[in-house]
Amino acid sequence: MNQGLRDLSDSLNASVKGKFSSRKRQIDVLIDHRHDTDNRNRIIIDAKVKKRRIDVNGVEAFLGLMEDVGATHGYLVCPNGYTKSAERRAQEVVSLRLLPLDRLENFDPSTWPSCSATSRCKGKVFWDGYPSVDIFLAPLQNDFHSTNMVSYIHYVGKCDKCRNFHIKCLACGCVLTPAYDDEEDVGAQCQCKMPWFWLASIESDADGVQSAELHLIEGVKSSIRTVSRRAL
């Protein structure tokens, strides 16, 4: 267990009585964590060994557990990955994150940054994704046979209070908060000034259900990636 977890009040294999089920619910890791505000936050982690990829049913079951034990945030460990439908369902929830094993080492809830969307918000940013952009750099001699690939890693997440999207570029440290409800917003670009930008918008699916979505627009590839979303 890393230092961040040791600094919190945590319990392994905890048992909590469900407020809806009225029975004891087993929780792999229970963390009671106090933010800068007086609001008490309960984090639960499901770290059971799964032989298959986490599917949407697994996400739904974990959401039910979170609600039953009064968890404000939840981490669902995915040793063998997760399906696209599971990822989409998890993205719709502000405070649920699918946690691959390669991200487990850096897991530290005590490092959640404060919301940057408004000065009035006292929330914390809950990172739930790590999109990267790969670009190929050629030497000045235009020798395209010896190009090097550079990956620009970003954190994306949502504030657990105002629910606004946040993006952090690990190259320059810039934090962006594009507004999803601003029709005049033309996108946000970090200080790196690379050929991509971020845009938040409200989208409707085939059934007319609306959601707020965060898009990564890559100019070189002329591609649009939806990297996060949440229900309205």
Buried (B, 14 or more C-beta within 10 A) or exposed (E): EEEBBEEBEBEEEBEBEBEEEEEEBEBBBBBEBEBEEEEEBBBBBBBEEBEEBBBBEBBEBBBBBBBBBEBBBBBBBBBEBBBEEBBBBBBBBBBBBBBBEEBBEEBEBBEBBEBBBEEEBBBBBBBBBBBEBEBEEEEEEEEEEEEEEEEBEBBBBBBBBBBBBBBBBEBEEBBBBBBBEEEEEEBBBBEBEBEBBBBBBEBEEEEEEEBBBBBBBBEEEEEEEBBBBBEB
